[in-house]
Amino acid sequence: MDYSLEWLMKLRTDYINNINIVPFSPSDWNNNDNTIKFPINIIEKAMENNKNHHKYTFMYDLINLKTNYCKFIKNYLHYDINTNNMAISQNSTSSIYLSMQALFENKIKRFLVITPTYFSILDTIKSNKTTNIYYYHLNDSNNFKINIDKLKKIIGEQYIECLIITDPIFCTSQEVNSEILEQIIKICNDKDIWIVYDYTLGNIYFNSDSDLFNINKLKIVQKAKKYIFIESISKRIFMNGIKNSIIFASTQIIPEIESISNYINGGFSSSQLSFFSEIYSDDNIKYLNNIFIQNKKIIENNYNIIKTLLLDTNYDIYSLESGYYTTIYHKDYKLENLDIESTTKKILYDANTFIIPNCRFSFYKTNHFGFRVNLSKNKEYLINSILNAIKVNI
Ligand SMILES: Cc1ncc(COP(=O)(O)O)c(C=O)c1O
């Protein structure tokens, strides 16, 4: 089964053109109301302080921003990060692209991707025709847990040079357990291979009072000799309009990432940089953490409502551990039992509801069919669109 869904966006566009209605969608990424709280005070302050409109700023010009970030983490979390181990980028799509290109330039060709995964990772690897991708497909029947022996075996048998993991396991809301991650890092070090850890949607944990600035997973991944760790605090505070992302990586690869960024991305928007400075400021820790806690409650509340809503239906939802995307899955139908394209079309036309089917990221055919849910959306909107979708006789 393939993850590429060229037909999906066409399906939506054709529907809008034919029916002249924008369908409901529990799956998409936009927050179009005031359900989620945004850090208005610091957005306004960042815009006021945003004076460098006239100036080009490239990735390698960001040493002051990096130094301030490292000081902030040292003061607040008592952890030393070296500025040589980090690059600041415009967004995580760009972080993924730059990291992969830097690996290609280092002649890395054999990639093992743990699925469910983020499709940009695969698209970027596939754009280089000299690479080989191998998959370790996680199984929904054991909550997408990674089996260390199996992982070690694939890495050895396929002469893997780089392992790629998305945490939370993409759109499942399952986190990679820290003890397992420690073991994975040990394997990478024993085999002397790279690990790329996409933590863009990480650090929104529901079983703990985790802090917005928590760096526990970074600390573990930094034990690897060859690592790239991608994170994005702007994602955690839903700021899709003024994004940023940080690439933490082994010293040897940072200059390459910065140099590629120069000709791929050009300069930064000054509002992005101003916003970055405001986020990592001692003055704003409490304010941002309060908003973070409120938003986690909204997400958890939406999850609990949906879980109840699905009782006595043919569908269920994965348990909520981390992140705000998860999947509602059909209890009986596996991906291999359905024609996903016609099922998605039926749900769209019969229920005016556009779903992103899980084969986009979880393309292991014996996993159950399902669709992505963005738990940060408005409660009534989510309930209506999900009830519509699951009523359709597929
Ligand atoms: C796991 C993961 N990685 C990367 C990205 C891309 O992030 P950005 O929107 O900052 O480009 C996303 C976006 O949702 C994501 O979920």
Ligand as a Chemical Component Dictionary entry (heavy atoms), coordinates in Angstrom:
data_LIG
# 
_chem_comp.id                   LIG 
_chem_comp.type                 NON-POLYMER 
_chem_comp.pdbx_formal_charge   0 
_chem_comp.three_letter_code    LIG 
# 
loop_
_chem_comp_atom.comp_id 
_chem_comp_atom.atom_id 
_chem_comp_atom.alt_atom_id 
_chem_comp_atom.type_symbol 
_chem_comp_atom.charge 
_chem_comp_atom.model_Cartn_x 
_chem_comp_atom.model_Cartn_y 
_chem_comp_atom.model_Cartn_z 
_chem_comp_atom.pdbx_ordinal 
LIG C1 C1 C 0 5.335 15.301 12.350 1  
LIG C2 C2 C 0 5.380 16.563 11.548 2  
LIG N1 N1 N 0 6.545 16.957 11.029 3  
LIG C3 C3 C 0 6.641 18.095 10.309 4  
LIG C4 C4 C 0 5.536 18.876 10.061 5  
LIG C5 C5 C 0 5.660 20.148 9.261  6  
LIG O1 O1 O 0 5.582 21.244 10.125 7  
LIG P1 P1 P 0 5.448 22.740 9.622  8  
LIG O2 O2 O 0 4.007 23.034 9.550  9  
LIG O3 O3 O 0 6.167 23.541 10.682 10 
LIG O4 O4 O 0 6.123 22.847 8.308  11 
LIG C6 C6 C 0 4.307 18.513 10.578 12 
LIG C7 C7 C 0 3.108 19.312 10.309 13 
LIG O5 O5 O 0 2.032 19.065 10.768 14 
LIG C8 C8 C 0 4.221 17.322 11.345 15 
LIG O6 O6 O 0 3.059 16.932 11.868 16 
# 
loop_
_chem_comp_bond.comp_id 
_chem_comp_bond.atom_id_1 
_chem_comp_bond.atom_id_2 
_chem_comp_bond.value_order 
_chem_comp_bond.pdbx_ordinal 
LIG C1 C2 SING 1  
LIG C2 N1 SING 2  
LIG C2 C8 DOUB 3  
LIG N1 C3 DOUB 4  
LIG C3 C4 SING 5  
LIG C4 C5 SING 6  
LIG C4 C6 DOUB 7  
LIG C5 O1 SING 8  
LIG O1 P1 SING 9  
LIG P1 O2 DOUB 10 
LIG P1 O3 SING 11 
LIG P1 O4 SING 12 
LIG C6 C7 SING 13 
LIG C6 C8 SING 14 
LIG C7 O5 DOUB 15 
LIG C8 O6 SING 16 
# 
